[in-house]
């Protein structure tokens, strides 16, 4: 029970922090600089890209340690195996931006984001995620996102968001 509570708190913190950064600060600032469509596309691409940046392993300290560490961190961008994860996270970023812009509030996107983190990360406390079949579970970080499971989650999230937005009163176009 303690692990579940900690995982849910972590999901809320991660969702809240990332939404403040990507849809609160970046999306708003970029909208002023490049317009609404450009801001949505750029902030979604940045969101997806940041999630591919994961330091792996240690680096022996010498004159080239920083170069090797940087190449290790950026390596997923050159690996086609991460393409589906990047694409899924980009689409998720688009959904979160739509939630932010259509509601005029960060709370909907924070809730969606926290729900995803809770499902994909805390859900592993209840279900053993196997490494095969690859098409179902994916092969990169975050787990499951760049797979058929992630596509299904995107479709369900998109449908639920569309349903929610139809029920809400549309906001005037405020630009951010």
N, C-alpha and C positions, 0 to 999 in steps of 0.2 A: 504494500500500500504506500509506503514511504517513497519508493522509486517512482510510482505512478504520479504522486503529488509533485515530486521534484521535476519529473518530465513535463508535466502540464504547466508548471510555473516557468520552466525553461522555454517551453513552446510560446507562452505568452510574452516573455521577455524578448525572445528572438524575433517573433512576429512584430512586436511593437517597435523594437529598435530598427529593424530593417525597413519597416514601413515609414517611420519618421525620416530615415535617411533617403530612401529611394522615391517614395511617393510624396512625402512631405516636403523635404528640402530640394532634392534634385529635380523632381517633376515640376514643381512650382518655379524654380529658378530657370530651368531650361525652357519652359513655356514662354517666359518673358524674352528669352534669347532667340529661340528657333521656332517658336509657334507650338501649338498644341500637338499636332501630329508628329512633328520632329521630336518633341520632348517625350512623347509616349514611346516612340521607337528607340530613341537613345537611352532613356532611363531603363527600358526593358532589356536592351542589349547589355548595358552596364551591370544590371542586376544578374543576368545570366552569366556574364563573364566573371564577375566576382566569385560566384559559387564554384567556378572551376579552379580557383586559386587556392590550393591546399599544400602547405609545406609538407614534404614527405622526407622522413629520415634526417639524420644529422649530416653535417658537412665537416670534413677535416679542415682545421684552421690553417690557412696559408695565404699567400698573396692573391690567389684566385678564388678563395672561398666564397666571396660575395657573388662573383660571376656564376660559379657552379650552383649556388643556392637560387639565384634568380632564374637560371635556366631550368632548374628542377621545378620551381613554382609555376613557371610559364609553360612547361612541357605539355599539359593537357590541351592547350590550344593547337598544338601541332598533331595531336592524336585524333584521327577520324573516329575512333571509338567513343569519343566524348561529344560528338556532333548531336546525337539524339538527346543527350542530357541538356546541352546548350539550347537546342530548339524547344524542348519542353519547358525549360525555365524561362525562355524568352516569351513563350505563349502565356505562361503563368504571370509573368510581369505585365503583359498586355491586359490580362483579366484584372489584375490588381489595380492597374492604372485606370481601367474603365470603372471599377468600383469607386475609386477615389474621385474621379472627375464627375461621374454621374450622381453621386450622393453629396459631393461637396465636403465630405468628412473623411478622415483617416480611419475611423472606427470600423467601417465595413471591411476595408482592406486589411486592417490589423486582425480582425476576427477570422477572415479567410486564411490569412497567412499563418496565424497561430494554429488554426485547425489543420492545415497541411503539415506543419512541423509536428504537431501532436500525432497525427495519423501516421506519417512516414517514419518518424523517429521514435516516439513513445510507443507506437503500435508494436515495435519490435520487442517490447517487453512481454507481449502476449503471444506473438506469432514468431516462429523461427523462419527467418527469410533465408531460403536456400540460394545458392549461386546459379542454379540451373532450373528450368530452361532460361537461357539468357534473354530471349525475346520477352519473357514474362517479367523478369526481375531486373534486367539491366546489368551493367558491369562497371558502373562508375559512381562517384559521389555527387550529389546525395543519392542514397539507395532508392531504387524503384522508379525514380522520376523519369529517366530516359528509356522507359520500357512500355510494354502494353499496359501495365498497371498504371503508369504515369499518364498515358493517353486516356485511359478510362477515368482517372481522377480529374483530368483537365475537362473532359466532356461533362462529367457530373457537376464540377465546379461551375463551368460556364452555364449549364442549364439552370442551376440553382441561383446563380447571380442574375441571369436574365429574368427568372421568375420574380426574384426580389425587386429588381429594378422596375418591372412592370407594376408591381404593387405600390411602389413609392411614387410620390409626386415628383415629376422631373424638375430639376433645377434649371434656372436660366443659365445660359452659357457664360460662365464667369471667367473662362480662360485658364483656370488652374484648379 
